[in-house]
Structure formats: structure tokens, C-alpha cells
Amino acid sequence: MADPAIIRLFVAIELPSRVLSALTQLQHQLQRDPAIARLRWVRPEGIHLTLKFLGETPADRQPAIEAAIAKAASGQASFELGLGRLGSFGSKQSPRVLWVDLTGDAQRLAQLQTRVEAELASAGFPPDSRRFSPHLTLARVPPDRAREVASPLAEAIASTAIPSVTFPADAVSLMKSDLRPGGAIYTRLFESPLR
């Protein structure tokens, strides 16, 4: 049984339903290829743009996290993003994650993520060692299938058209992640709008 005093948290920009619908259609299109159909596909309602992963966190830290998010979002205007191209993390021979990157106001997104990182660092959360790489995860590749799916996945990445969808990034959310056998369940705990 999970400790109720510990919650698994991350900071994200949530996606509007029309973007999730477009991503669902994209996933279905990719799943037509039997070679990659058995990847671990992210449920569409679980797709979001992660700005900062906090991980297992004492519940009593939540007010400080909310204050840091509100401060980071304060004075920041909303901006437009769009779906970009398909790609993967890992090597060409051993892919790990299939994702869609983002187009639009990349500079404003990077500035917002930097502010979130800085405010959370002030609240005692160490900065990430990896460079921010904005993406939306569509699927994870089981390690034992990575070599088998490498070539078909590379072909799909090169040949699949991405829906042309834009959306406003207009709020920063604190999200809770409950890990379940059927996949993670995400719940918004707090939201700070971008003006």
C-alpha cells in the first residue's frame, strides 16, 4: 500500500481535448503496422507536456510547490504551440520512446520551463541535469523488443504525416501520478493560468 504522505508529482502543460483527439488518431494510424502495434502506448488522456518531474514527494511540500508554480507563471503570457514531427529517444538500433515534438513559440516555452525550474530550485527541488527537450510521449518500447522494432519504427517516423494542430499553452499544472497495473492515472492538483 502506498504511503499517503508521499505523492508522485510533476509539473506540466495539459493538452486540450482536440489535441488529444489528433494524437489518438495518430496512435491508431501507427498501430496499423503490426511490427510496432505492441509497443506500450500511452493512453491519450495521459499525454501531456512535462516541464519538471518531481517524483516521490512528501505531501506536506505541496503548498511550497504550488507557490513556486504560481510565481513562475506570474506575468507570463500564454503562447501558441503545435504538433511537430515524430522522433524517438534511444539509439537507432535500440529505441526507447516514441514521441512528437512541438512547433510554435519554442523560445517562450523554454523561458517558462526555465522559470519553473528556477522557482522549484528555490523551493528545494534540485534542477534537472538533462537539457529540457519538449515532447509528447506516444509510446514506450519494451526493452526486449527494441531491436525487433527499430527498423519498422524508423520507417514510421520517416513516413507518417502529423496532424496540423495548434493550441494555446495557457496554464501550468501540478499533476499527481498514481501508478496502476493498467497504466498511470494523472490528476491535476493545482493550476496557475498564464495571462
Backbone hydrogen bonds, N-H to C=O, Kabsch-Sander energy under -0.5 kcal/mol:
donor,donor_aa,acceptor,acceptor_aa,energy
6,I,3,D,-2.0
7,I,57,T,-3.3
9,L,7,I,-0.6
9,L,55,G,-2.1
10,F,175,M,-1.9
11,V,52,K,-3.5
12,A,173,S,-2.6
13,I,49,L,-2.4
14,E,12,A,-0.6
19,V,16,P,-0.8
20,L,16,P,-1.9
21,S,17,S,-2.4
22,A,18,R,-1.8
23,L,19,V,-2.4
24,T,20,L,-2.2
25,Q,21,S,-2.3
26,L,22,A,-2.0
27,Q,23,L,-2.6
28,H,24,T,-2.4
29,Q,25,Q,-2.3
30,L,26,L,-2.3
31,Q,27,Q,-2.3
32,R,28,H,-0.5
32,R,29,Q,-1.0
33,D,30,L,-1.5
36,I,33,D,-1.4
37,A,33,D,-1.1
39,L,36,I,-1.5
40,R,140,R,-2.8
41,W,39,L,-1.2
42,V,138,L,-2.7
46,G,43,R,-2.7
47,I,44,P,-1.9
49,L,13,I,-2.3
50,T,48,H,-0.8
51,L,11,V,-3.2
52,K,11,V,-1.8
54,L,9,L,-1.9
54,L,52,K,-0.6
55,G,9,L,-2.2
57,T,7,I,-3.1
59,A,5,A,-3.4
61,R,58,P,-2.3
62,Q,59,A,-1.7
65,I,61,R,-2.0
66,E,62,Q,-2.8
67,A,63,P,-2.2
68,A,64,A,-2.0
69,I,65,I,-2.5
70,A,66,E,-2.6
71,K,67,A,-2.2
72,A,68,A,-2.3
73,A,69,I,-2.3
74,S,70,A,-1.5
76,Q,73,A,-2.2
79,F,169,A,-1.5
81,L,167,F,-2.8
82,G,103,T,-1.8
83,L,165,V,-2.0
84,G,101,D,-3.0
87,G,99,W,-2.2
89,F,97,V,-1.8
91,S,94,S,-1.0
96,R,89,F,-3.2
97,V,89,F,-1.1
98,L,139,A,-2.9
99,W,87,G,-2.8
100,V,136,L,-2.0
101,D,85,R,-2.6
102,L,134,P,-0.6
103,T,82,G,-2.7
105,D,80,E,-2.6
106,A,104,G,-2.3
109,L,105,D,-2.0
110,A,106,A,-2.6
111,Q,107,Q,-2.3
112,L,108,R,-2.5
113,Q,109,L,-2.6
114,T,110,A,-2.3
115,R,111,Q,-2.1
116,V,112,L,-2.5
117,E,113,Q,-2.6
118,A,114,T,-2.5
119,E,115,R,-2.7
120,L,116,V,-2.3
121,A,117,E,-2.0
122,S,118,A,-2.0
123,A,119,E,-1.0
124,G,121,A,-1.6
125,F,120,L,-2.7
136,L,100,V,-2.5
137,T,135,H,-0.5
138,L,98,L,-2.7
139,A,98,L,-1.7
140,R,40,R,-2.4
141,V,96,R,-3.1
145,R,142,P,-2.4
146,A,142,P,-0.6
146,A,143,P,-0.9
149,V,145,R,-2.1
150,A,146,A,-1.1
151,S,147,R,-0.5
153,L,149,V,-2.7
154,A,150,A,-2.2
155,E,151,S,-2.2
156,A,152,P,-2.3
157,I,153,L,-2.6
158,A,154,A,-2.0
159,S,155,E,-1.9
160,T,156,A,-1.9
165,V,163,P,-1.2
167,F,81,L,-2.9
169,A,79,F,-3.9
170,D,168,P,-1.0
172,V,192,S,-2.5
173,S,12,A,-3.3
174,L,190,F,-2.6
175,M,10,F,-3.3
175,M,173,S,-0.6
176,K,187,T,-3.1
177,S,8,R,-2.9
178,D,176,K,-0.5
178,D,185,I,-2.9
179,L,177,S,-0.6
183,G,180,R,-1.8
185,I,178,D,-2.6
187,T,176,K,-2.2
189,L,174,L,-3.1
190,F,174,L,-1.3
192,S,172,V,-2.9
194,L,170,D,-2.9
195,R,76,Q,-1.6
